[in-house]
Amino acid sequence: MKLPFALAQRFVAAEKFKETIPKIKAFNEKNIKVTLDLLGENVQEKSMADETVDIYIQLLDDIQHAGLTSSISIKLTMIGLDIDENYCRDNLFRLLNKARDHGSFVRIDMEGSAYTQQTIDIFKEAFKEYGNHVGIVIQAYLHRSGEDIPELADLGADIRLCKGAYKEPDLIAIQKMPAIREAFKEYAKILLEKTPFPRIATHDDELINWTLHYTSENNIPKERFEFQMLYGLREETMEQFARDGHHARVYVPYGTMWFPYFKRRLMERKENVWFVMNTMFKK
Ligand SMILES: Cc1cc2nc3c(=O)[nH]c(=O)nc-3n(C[C@H](O)[C@H](O)[C@H](O)COP(=O)(O)OP(=O)(O)OC[C@H]3O[C@@H](n4cnc5c(N)ncnc54)[C@H](O)[C@@H]3O)c2cc1C
């Protein structure tokens, strides 16, 4: 059954790239950068993974032609991680060749824990070859992040730090919010100390205020890190960050395969269900 897009539009910018352009321009005009994400995951057919890489390559061209300040985010299962790791890495490198030619940037989103090790392995290979044209995401709720963060920070990798959006068992991930927040802070300190430009991806006031306080106490200038939030959430806060001279970036998802992303947003916060209901009934 195809669900109406109206349901998702609180969190998903559009179904087609063209329709995202005015929205991205509006962010850029407010000094807010964008990361575009073509939605989709767990592709099982090579033909579809190949096609997805072509679409991403075209997207890098389209972003440039439209004059947008936007990088892209991808999921490795969109470009063949479920099919074969080497095939997926080759697909990523094909995309990164284009990103390097363009002087643009590709972030590898982090998916469920079944993919963490492979994602980090592929990222490390890509980082060796493409340096700061590629970045990764680390999820603070994973127990293993206590080792991954220092290792990737020592490489000087470009890391987006977030809490983690997938349902994971206690053996794999911290379950309680206060402990996730403590882990987030500990990792943010390491990233702020050791990496050139960490990305703090959260809507959580406690973590935002902690970051503002910690960076000011430790004389870490605003130019050295970035706040990131998801499309549809806390836009006014992002505008305020930009006005205050902070780097601010919104993650803008689009595409027809929006359902899994939309479901994760509903699951993580009950207020998000109300946002969606409001959008529906205002129409
Ligand atoms: C840019 C970006 C990229 C991401 N990439 C990934 C990824 O690659 N992999 C992955 O697993 N996850 C990713 N995530 C999702 C992330 O892991 C969390 O699931 C998600 O951000 C929710 O956690 P939170 O810290 O933002 O706030 P929550 O834990 O949802 O909320 C904590 C508190 O923050 C405040 N708050 C939250 N939302 C609002 C709001 N709209 N208005 C006012 N206050 C609010 C409330 O006080 C709330 O109690 C990404 C998130 C962002 C922002």
The ligand as an SDF file (V2000), in Angstrom:
LIG
                    3D

 53 58  0  0  0  0  0  0  0  0999 V2000
   21.8830   15.7140   11.5040 C   0  0  0  0  0  0  0  0  0  0  0  0
   21.5520   14.3780   12.1030 C   0  0  0  0  0  0  0  0  0  0  0  0
   22.0120   13.2340   11.4850 C   0  0  0  0  0  0  0  0  0  0  0  0
   21.7470   11.9780   12.0420 C   0  0  0  0  0  0  0  0  0  0  0  0
   22.3040   10.8480   11.4750 N   0  0  0  0  0  0  0  0  0  0  0  0
   22.1180    9.6670   12.0700 C   0  0  0  0  0  0  0  0  0  0  0  0
   22.7750    8.4830   11.5940 C   0  0  0  0  0  0  0  0  0  0  0  0
   23.5360    8.5060   10.6220 O   0  0  0  0  0  0  0  0  0  0  0  0
   22.5340    7.3130   12.2510 N   0  0  0  0  0  0  0  0  0  0  0  0
   21.7060    7.2480   13.3360 C   0  0  0  0  0  0  0  0  0  0  0  0
   21.5540    6.1560   13.9110 O   0  0  0  0  0  0  0  0  0  0  0  0
   21.0660    8.3440   13.7840 N   0  0  0  0  0  0  0  0  0  0  0  0
   21.2320    9.5340   13.1850 C   0  0  0  0  0  0  0  0  0  0  0  0
   20.5980   10.6310   13.6870 N   0  0  0  0  0  0  0  0  0  0  0  0
   19.4910   10.4830   14.6720 C   0  0  0  0  0  0  0  0  0  0  0  0
   19.9900   10.4770   16.0960 C   0  0  0  0  0  0  0  0  0  0  0  0
   20.7400    9.3160   16.3350 O   0  0  0  0  0  0  0  0  0  0  0  0
   18.7960   10.5190   17.0850 C   0  0  0  0  0  0  0  0  0  0  0  0
   17.9960    9.3940   16.8810 O   0  0  0  0  0  0  0  0  0  0  0  0
   17.9300   11.7510   16.9650 C   0  0  0  0  0  0  0  0  0  0  0  0
   18.6750   12.8900   16.6620 O   0  0  0  0  0  0  0  0  0  0  0  0
   17.1620   11.9890   18.2850 C   0  0  0  0  0  0  0  0  0  0  0  0
   18.0350   12.2770   19.3450 O   0  0  0  0  0  0  0  0  0  0  0  0
   18.2520   13.7870   19.8670 P   0  0  0  0  0  0  0  0  0  0  0  0
   19.5330   13.8260   20.6080 O   0  0  0  0  0  0  0  0  0  0  0  0
   18.2160   14.6930   18.7100 O   0  0  0  0  0  0  0  0  0  0  0  0
   17.0340   14.1510   20.7660 O   0  0  0  0  0  0  0  0  0  0  0  0
   15.9040   13.2100   21.4800 P   0  0  0  0  0  0  0  0  0  0  0  0
   16.5930   12.1130   22.2430 O   0  0  0  0  0  0  0  0  0  0  0  0
   14.8780   12.8370   20.4570 O   0  0  0  0  0  0  0  0  0  0  0  0
   15.2950   14.2470   22.4570 O   0  0  0  0  0  0  0  0  0  0  0  0
   15.9470   14.6240   23.6580 C   0  0  0  0  0  0  0  0  0  0  0  0
   15.4010   15.9300   24.1670 C   0  0  0  0  0  0  0  0  0  0  0  0
   15.7120   16.9740   23.2210 O   0  0  0  0  0  0  0  0  0  0  0  0
   14.6750   17.9170   23.1910 C   0  0  0  0  0  0  0  0  0  0  0  0
   14.0710   17.9280   21.8320 N   0  0  0  0  0  0  0  0  0  0  0  0
   14.1280   16.9560   20.9100 C   0  0  0  0  0  0  0  0  0  0  0  0
   13.4710   17.3140   19.7810 N   0  0  0  0  0  0  0  0  0  0  0  0
   12.9630   18.5340   20.0270 C   0  0  0  0  0  0  0  0  0  0  0  0
   12.1850   19.4460   19.2830 C   0  0  0  0  0  0  0  0  0  0  0  0
   11.7600   19.1650   18.0600 N   0  0  0  0  0  0  0  0  0  0  0  0
   11.8600   20.6220   19.8570 N   0  0  0  0  0  0  0  0  0  0  0  0
   12.2450   20.9170   21.1110 C   0  0  0  0  0  0  0  0  0  0  0  0
   12.9970   20.1080   21.8660 N   0  0  0  0  0  0  0  0  0  0  0  0
   13.3540   18.9240   21.3380 C   0  0  0  0  0  0  0  0  0  0  0  0
   13.6460   17.4690   24.2040 C   0  0  0  0  0  0  0  0  0  0  0  0
   13.9620   18.0790   25.4250 O   0  0  0  0  0  0  0  0  0  0  0  0
   13.8980   15.9740   24.2880 C   0  0  0  0  0  0  0  0  0  0  0  0
   13.4680   15.3980   25.4880 O   0  0  0  0  0  0  0  0  0  0  0  0
   20.9130   11.8960   13.1850 C   0  0  0  0  0  0  0  0  0  0  0  0
   20.4560   13.0500   13.8010 C   0  0  0  0  0  0  0  0  0  0  0  0
   20.7810   14.2790   13.3030 C   0  0  0  0  0  0  0  0  0  0  0  0
   20.3100   15.5080   14.0120 C   0  0  0  0  0  0  0  0  0  0  0  0
  1  2  1  0
  2  3  1  0
  2 52  2  0
  3  4  2  0
  4  5  1  0
  4 50  1  0
  5  6  2  0
  6  7  1  0
  6 13  1  0
  7  8  2  0
  7  9  1  0
  9 10  1  0
 10 11  2  0
 10 12  1  0
 12 13  2  0
 13 14  1  0
 14 15  1  0
 14 50  1  0
 15 16  1  0
 16 17  1  0
 16 18  1  0
 18 19  1  0
 18 20  1  0
 20 21  1  0
 20 22  1  0
 22 23  1  0
 23 24  1  0
 24 25  2  0
 24 26  1  0
 24 27  1  0
 27 28  1  0
 28 29  2  0
 28 30  1  0
 28 31  1  0
 31 32  1  0
 32 33  1  0
 33 34  1  0
 33 48  1  0
 34 35  1  0
 35 36  1  0
 35 46  1  0
 36 37  1  0
 36 45  1  0
 37 38  2  0
 38 39  1  0
 39 40  1  0
 39 45  2  0
 40 41  1  0
 40 42  2  0
 42 43  1  0
 43 44  2  0
 44 45  1  0
 46 47  1  0
 46 48  1  0
 48 49  1  0
 50 51  2  0
 51 52  1  0
 52 53  1  0
M  END
$$$$
